[in-house]
């Protein structure tokens, strides 16, 4: 788990077993002034979520151990209002439907575009009321 603090700003959790995927999302979020906490697998994601209570969480589906869907279920069981986004290259209709049924606020398909991530940040800001998520 890597924590890259920035002054002020909410924390955002990025959980993905692919280092490159975490790096790309982290850079985009840091550019928006957000503090990013990273996890390599579902267990780390759940531990980081419990510790940080991030304003927004990005979860990959396919991770070692606890997958993204199981992590989403655990997070939403603790906080039914938690803002969670599934980010996955596995974008079958069944996966998208399952993510939404489990309470994800969005599903982002890899490879994602900066425009799509900005849309998700705006959606999260609206859903959470936390305007610090709004990109400049």
WODAWO-V170757 format. One record per pair of residues at least 12 apart in sequence whose ideal C-beta (glycine too) atoms are under 7 Angstrom apart, sorted by the first residue. I is the first residue (numbers start at 1). J is the second residue. D is the distance in Angstrom with one decimal. If there is no record, write none. Layout:
i:I j:J d:D
i:I j:J d:D
This chain:
i:1 j:37 d:6.9
i:1 j:38 d:6.2
i:1 j:39 d:5.3
i:1 j:44 d:4.9
i:1 j:48 d:5.5
i:2 j:38 d:4.3
i:3 j:37 d:5.1
i:4 j:26 d:6.6
i:4 j:30 d:6.7
i:4 j:35 d:7.0
i:4 j:36 d:5.2
i:5 j:35 d:5.5
i:6 j:30 d:6.4
i:6 j:33 d:6.6
i:6 j:35 d:4.7
i:9 j:33 d:5.2
i:9 j:34 d:5.2
i:9 j:35 d:5.2
i:9 j:132 d:5.6
i:10 j:34 d:6.4
i:10 j:35 d:6.9
i:10 j:54 d:6.9
i:10 j:55 d:3.8
i:10 j:130 d:5.9
i:10 j:132 d:5.2
i:10 j:133 d:6.8
i:11 j:35 d:4.7
i:11 j:37 d:5.4
i:11 j:52 d:4.8
i:11 j:54 d:4.5
i:11 j:55 d:6.8
i:12 j:29 d:5.4
i:12 j:34 d:4.9
i:12 j:36 d:5.5
i:12 j:54 d:5.4
i:12 j:55 d:6.6
i:12 j:56 d:4.7
i:13 j:37 d:5.0
i:13 j:39 d:6.6
i:13 j:45 d:6.5
i:13 j:48 d:5.5
i:13 j:49 d:5.8
i:13 j:52 d:6.4
i:13 j:54 d:4.2
i:13 j:57 d:4.3
i:13 j:58 d:6.8
i:14 j:26 d:6.0
i:14 j:36 d:5.9
i:14 j:38 d:5.3
i:14 j:58 d:4.8
i:15 j:39 d:4.1
i:15 j:42 d:7.0
i:15 j:45 d:3.5
i:15 j:58 d:6.7
i:15 j:59 d:5.0
i:15 j:60 d:6.3
i:15 j:63 d:6.7
i:15 j:71 d:6.8
i:16 j:60 d:4.0
i:16 j:63 d:6.9
i:16 j:87 d:7.0
i:17 j:40 d:5.6
i:17 j:41 d:5.9
i:17 j:60 d:6.5
i:17 j:63 d:4.6
i:17 j:64 d:5.9
i:21 j:60 d:6.8
i:21 j:110 d:6.8
i:22 j:38 d:5.0
i:25 j:58 d:6.0
i:26 j:38 d:6.5
i:28 j:114 d:6.4
i:28 j:117 d:5.7
i:32 j:121 d:6.6
i:32 j:135 d:4.5
i:32 j:136 d:6.9
i:37 j:52 d:5.3
i:37 j:54 d:6.5
i:41 j:63 d:4.7
i:41 j:64 d:4.6
i:41 j:65 d:5.0
i:41 j:66 d:6.9
i:42 j:63 d:5.0
i:42 j:65 d:5.2
i:42 j:66 d:2.7
i:42 j:67 d:5.8
i:42 j:68 d:6.8
i:42 j:70 d:6.1
i:42 j:71 d:4.5
i:43 j:65 d:5.1
i:43 j:66 d:5.4
i:45 j:59 d:6.4
i:45 j:71 d:5.0
i:46 j:66 d:6.6
i:46 j:71 d:5.7
i:46 j:74 d:5.6
i:49 j:75 d:5.6
i:55 j:83 d:6.7
i:55 j:128 d:5.8
i:55 j:130 d:5.0
i:55 j:133 d:6.5
i:56 j:83 d:4.8
i:56 j:85 d:7.0
i:56 j:124 d:4.8
i:56 j:133 d:6.3
i:57 j:75 d:6.5
i:57 j:82 d:6.7
i:57 j:83 d:6.9
i:57 j:84 d:4.7
i:58 j:85 d:5.1
i:58 j:87 d:5.1
i:59 j:71 d:5.5
i:59 j:72 d:6.0
i:59 j:84 d:6.2
i:59 j:86 d:5.6
i:59 j:87 d:6.9
i:60 j:87 d:5.8
i:60 j:88 d:5.7
i:61 j:86 d:6.2
i:61 j:88 d:4.3
i:61 j:90 d:5.6
i:61 j:95 d:6.3
i:62 j:88 d:6.9
i:62 j:90 d:6.3
i:68 j:86 d:5.9
i:69 j:98 d:6.3
i:69 j:102 d:6.2
i:72 j:84 d:5.4
i:72 j:102 d:5.0
i:72 j:103 d:6.6
i:72 j:104 d:6.1
i:73 j:102 d:5.9
i:76 j:102 d:6.8
i:76 j:103 d:4.4
i:83 j:105 d:5.4
i:83 j:124 d:4.9
i:83 j:127 d:5.6
i:83 j:128 d:5.2
i:84 j:103 d:6.9
i:84 j:104 d:5.3
i:84 j:105 d:6.4
i:85 j:104 d:6.3
i:85 j:105 d:6.2
i:85 j:106 d:4.6
i:85 j:108 d:6.0
i:85 j:120 d:5.6
i:86 j:99 d:4.2
i:86 j:104 d:4.8
i:86 j:107 d:4.9
i:87 j:108 d:4.5
i:87 j:110 d:6.3
i:87 j:112 d:6.7
i:88 j:110 d:6.3
i:89 j:110 d:4.1
i:91 j:109 d:4.3
i:105 j:123 d:6.4
i:105 j:124 d:6.7
i:105 j:127 d:5.7
i:106 j:120 d:5.1
i:106 j:123 d:6.0
i:108 j:120 d:6.1
i:118 j:135 d:5.3
i:121 j:133 d:5.1
i:121 j:134 d:6.7
i:121 j:135 d:5.5
i:122 j:134 d:6.4
